[in-house]
């Protein structure tokens, strides 16, 4: 599971590193179809492989290839802020991601600028990527 192409593009705009990913979205045009979209595996260097094992060569950074991180990759890049750690759990509205402090017996949710920052999204990828984008926009990474 990776982020959607649209989230991958938003993450790139928020400063997500493009050179060290495992999975990438390829999008653009080729001679057989318009608006090709497919996931590629990083095969090292500027070489990528798609699900049909077709090779695609494209230098990074590129206008046609964007990193498609998994939830694990995003979690690794989210910082600990003070005593607060990132917390993710599934509930009826989807996935909730928030910064919380578990050091006391009472769980405290982190408040940024007098408003609670937590993200409930349909997928864990979306919730984590939105948290990364928020932190980037507020210079908290």
PEJONOR-V783585 format. One line per field, one symbol per residue. ss: DSSP state (H for helix, E for strand, L for the rest). burial: 1 if it has 16 or more other ideal C-beta (glycine too) atoms within 10 Angstrom, else 0. A space follows every 50 residues. Layout:
ss=???
burial=???
This chain:
ss=LLLLHHHHHHHHHLLLLLLLLLEEEEEELLLLLLLEEEEEEELLLLEEEL LLLLEEELLLLLLLEEELLLHHHHHHHLLLELLEEEEEEEELLEEEEEEE ELLLLLLEELEELLEELEEEELLHHHHHHHHHHHHHHLLLL
burial=01101011011001010100101111100000000000010100000100 00000101010000111111101110010000011111000000111110 10000000010000001110100111111111111100000
